Structure formats: structure tokens, C-alpha cells
Amino acid sequence: MAATGQQDSPEQECLSCSVSRYGSTDSSGEHGHQSNSHGNNHSNHRFPTATAGHWVGADQEEEAIRRKLKYFFMSPCDKYHAKGRKPYKLILQLLKIIIVTAQLVLFGLSNQVVVTFKEENTMTFKHLFLKDYDESTDDSFAVYTQSDVYDHIFYAVDQYLALPETTVGRYAYVYGVGVNGSALSLCQQYYKKGRIDPANDTFSIDPHVITDCIGVNPLSVPPGPLTNSYKNFTLKFHKFINVTIEFQLKAINIQTIINNEIPDCYTFYITIVLDNKAHSGKVKIRLDNQATIKECKDPSVSGHAENYTRVAFDVAVALVCMLSLLLCGRSILRGIMLQQEFVQFFRETLDRKVCWADRLEFINGWYILLIISDILTITGSIIKIGIESKTMSSYDLCGILLGTSTLLVWVGVIRYLTFFQKYNILIVTLRAAFPNVIRFCCCVAVIYLGYCFCGWIVLGPYHVKFRSLSMVSECLFSLINGDDMFVTFSEMQESSTLVWLFSQVYLYTFISLFIYMVLSLFIALITGAYETIKHQTQEPIHITDLHAFIAECTDAPSSGKFRGLETSPCSFFCCCDRTTTYEDVLLVN
């Protein structure tokens, strides 16, 4: 153990790879080399005792802690050979991948039906209540004369009153939701005082906003005494800001029967806005539609009984994720406890301190990834159960939670590929390149934000893609990837020659800088890290104290020496006859 020698390249490769390989070789092969090779490259990792400056034979305590560390960083296969226990936790993670993905697919099919029903009803309302509506002019739909404003207002109200006789769909009025207990509210907002005289370049405005509303009821029961009063609705065009028409409609989505689900009852909150806040002579018209979902009263579907299969499946997914959460938390706790024992051993026995890099080796990032995924899945499953029981309607939130959790679960599959050295190159390359990539992105972000602010201020009034900061960022990011280049150039308005010339310089410099320089440097950083990892065995490698300490253990997993570790009694987190709390039961660094 104390013999010195020249370390060869295979030993460097073994110690530089993932620590999960510590138990992957037998005692007659590489470990024979390991125990007899600690040359100049490892001279700083020898562990003197507190009373002597040379190597001494490892006592029983040192061998025990070294064996615990080696077992902690073994892969599930090596732990199977070392203890003979099957990797049940590994099987649990693979099962979780399957059921979480199946849950997401089932939710996606249901959510697609809901979103489609909402979008189709929104389009129906636009064609029903907006006069001369054209889908191609949805964003620029507007009127320009006073008579057209009145026509669109009265047309929307008339269509609402005649809805049962005109629409193909089955809708119902909602009473008592408007002003004075009416079904529909017709309101206008205007300045308290407004006098504008462009001829004399004078104006007098009181910016306080006044709101006037009248209620309209359908002709059916209950009777509506205010039914015809909307015809006397008069606008103060010289100071009016907007006109809003608000009402609610009910509908039932029966197409959910296709997915063996009980149909949902919808309430649509419809708002029609005629916007004149710009006072530019153009009154913009838009229709907004919000929907809420609730359980229908006394649902009845012939030949269809209550089916709780999906709810039971969601509960099963939540329980599996809860078990995975407990196991991952237990593994992190065991790693922290083993870290404390290792640090205490170094401090008391070898009189040395353990660096933070070695301390963080005991906290596996895959555990944290799985814990986050489990929390998101459990929360999403609870919301999904609420949606299926018709007590909640948070489809968007549930979709975000389940989608993110599924993404993290599938990303976690990469850790199984790290058991193989050739597949581990992706993780190792990302880990090596990450610090330089972050520093590089910070520098590039400064230039990128400068272009964003400049483009928004200068080109925003003249180009539709530069109207807001978010749109500017999206446009510039698309240009970096080579999308819509010609369209971005051609849509620039030439109303101002100076701004047009500036736009040409702006776009050419941005494209040249980011495509030919920034992207090339970014790719060079990743390539450089890959080449470094690929040829790492040809150069001296820095081995940490932890790795060098574990490398002194030459016991193969099949040697039987790992079966004699002390066991602990039963507890909630540990099964009977398990090893002490230093066993890693799930993942590998």
C-alpha cells in the first residue's frame, strides 16, 4: 500500500472518470496497479498520520471508512455484486418514467379537447357578435365613423337578444350578472370634462373617468323592462374612451364522451371592447372570452357508468412519486451523514481538512433533480384529480406541472447512460464547459440587451417586429438562428430615410457580429471542452483527496468484504437487515 511507483495512463483514466467505476474492476486487474502506483502525480494525496510524515499501514477504522466510501459511489450493478441485493429502487425509477409519461399523455388528450372547445367557441362568438367580422383582419379590426360605431354596438346587442334563433350551438343566458340585475351590461367610459379645438390649438380636459352603464335583458323570462332602452344609448364622441359590452353564456361540451369522460359545463365570460383611448379616429374592436368549468348537475349518459379508473391511476402515480421522494431524501441524508464521518475522520485521524469540492461529491445532483420532479408530479396529480372531479379547472397550471415533471424524469434517464464510459461523454463535456459557457453568455447578454433596447426605441414605431421589448428579443434571437432575415429587412417602413439607413446598419452589424463571431466562439467553447475530455488521459490529471483515498481500497465488489458491514434495526426509512446509513440505494454520481 505504501509502495511508490510510476503511474501509467490507464490509472489516470480510472481516477478521472466517474467515481462509480471504483467498484467495476476485479482485484487481479487494474486494482493491482492501483495499489502499487502512486507516483509524482499523487504525491500530494498521501495521508500522513498526526505523528509521522510517512505512509503507515491502514488500520481497521481507515479500511472501514474507505470501504464505505467505495460502496457509496458504486453503481447499482456493482452494489448487486457486493451485497447480492436487487436494485429495487432502480426498477422504481424506470416504472415511474412509464406511468408519469402515460399520465401526461392522458391529460394531454383531455386538455386538447378543452382548449379546442374554447377556441372554437371564441371564433363563433366573434362571427356572431362582431359585424362584418373577417378572420384575416382580426388584429386590425376597427371602424372609423360615428355611424359605424353605433351600428356595431347595436348589432352586438341585437345578436345577443336573438341568439336562440340564430346560433347553431346550444347556449343559455345567464341572468343577474349585469348592472341592475340585468343579463347584459352596455357601458361607456369618457373624461369628466373634455373640449378639444384643433383650429385654435386649444383644449381643456378633466382626466377623471366617468362610467355610464345600462342593462339589457333578453325578451324571454324573466321579463326585461330595459330591453329597448339601449336604442337611446348616446356616445360623447369628443371625450369618450371606450365602450364595453359584457355578458355571460352557458354551454356543455359533450365531445368529452369520446374519451369516456362525463361532459363538462362551461360558463363563458364575453367582453366586446370598442377602444378609442388613442383618439386617432380609429376605434379598435376586439372580443375577449374567458371560460370556467364546473360539474354538470345530474349528468346522464346512456350506457355509461361512473368510472374512477383515471382517478385511481392518478392516486397510484402520486403514491409512487411519494415513495421515490422519500427514497431520494433518504439517500441525500445518508450522503450527508457519510460526508460528516469522512470529514471527521480526516480531521481527527489524519489532521487534514476536506475541501468543498470533495464535500459536494456526497450530494448527488440527480437526487435533487428527481426530488423536484416528484414534487411537481405530486402537485400536478392532485390538481388533475380536482379537474377530473370537476372541483377545479386549472388546466394550464396542471399542464405546466406535469409537463415539467415529465421533462425532468426523462432527463434523469441520462444518468443510466453514465454507467457506460462512452455514453458518459455528454455529461462530462457539459460539466467541463459549463463555467466557461456561463461567463461567455454573461458577456454576450450585455451586447444583446444593448441591441434590444436600441432596436425597440429606434425601430419600434416603424417595424411591427420591434413594437415591444419581448418582440425585439424574439426577432433578434430568430435572426441569430437564420430565420426570417429577408422578411425582417423588407418589412421596414421607408417613411423616414434616416431611420431606414439606421435599420440597415443595425441589422447588418447584429447579424454579422452574432452569427459569424458569437456563435462560432460559443461552438468553440463546447468543442474545446470535448477535445479536452477526449484527450484527458494524455495529460497530468488533478485527483482530489477523496478520489485518491477511495482508490486505496482494492476490494472488488465480488470479494465478499462488503457483506460484513454492520446492520441497523428496522425503521420507517430503512428496511430490515439493511446496511448502515452509508448505503447509496438509488443513483450514481
Secondary structure as UniProt FT lines:
FT   HELIX           9..16
FT   HELIX           19..23
FT   TURN            27..29
FT   HELIX           30..35
FT   HELIX           40..45
FT   HELIX           60..72
FT   HELIX           76..83
FT   HELIX           88..129
FT   TURN            131..132
FT   HELIX           135..137
FT   TURN            139..140
FT   STRAND          142..143
FT   HELIX           146..161
FT   HELIX           163..166
FT   STRAND          172..173
FT   HELIX           179..181
FT   STRAND          184..197
FT   TURN            198..201
FT   STRAND          202..216
FT   TURN            225..228
FT   HELIX           229..232
FT   TURN            237..239
FT   STRAND          240..253
FT   HELIX           254..259
FT   STRAND          264..275
FT   TURN            277..278
FT   STRAND          283..295
FT   TURN            302..303
FT   HELIX           309..348
FT   HELIX           356..360
FT   TURN            361..362
FT   HELIX           365..388
FT   TURN            389..390
FT   HELIX           395..411
FT   TURN            412..413
FT   HELIX           414..417
FT   TURN            418..419
FT   TURN            421..424
FT   HELIX           425..459
FT   TURN            460..462
FT   HELIX           464..466
FT   HELIX           469..480
FT   TURN            481..482
FT   HELIX           485..490
FT   HELIX           497..513
FT   HELIX           514..518
FT   HELIX           519..534
FT   HELIX           536..538
FT   HELIX           545..551
FT   HELIX           557..559
FT   TURN            561..564
FT   STRAND          567..568
FT   TURN            576..577
FT   STRAND          578..579
FT   TURN            581..582
//
